[in-house]
């Protein structure tokens, strides 16, 4: 079993951002419909599966944890709402929120400040 876990960890070592890019290209295929809520559920399931398999968190996954704080700073939110709920609140609907997620996530990845100049 340990060999299987090690092999899985090697194969998926930095897969999160690649997976998000694939979802961006074809959200209906991965999520069923364009929905930020469904994206959040998929990512939560992804994290749970890794935890259950005893896989260590990757650099990308640790970095992605900072997205929550970045979104809270961007929208000046101090409550405990998740990044998905915050983005949805400032969007027209689930589809718009999903589009906004990818725009905001790209800015986060590029190291842009969440605060206006």
PyMOL commands that set and color helices and strands:
alter all, ss='L'
color gray80, all
select helices_A, chain A and resi 2-11+16-25+27-31+36-53+59-74+83-89+94-109
alter helices_A, ss='H'
color red, helices_A
deselect
rebuild
show_as cartoon
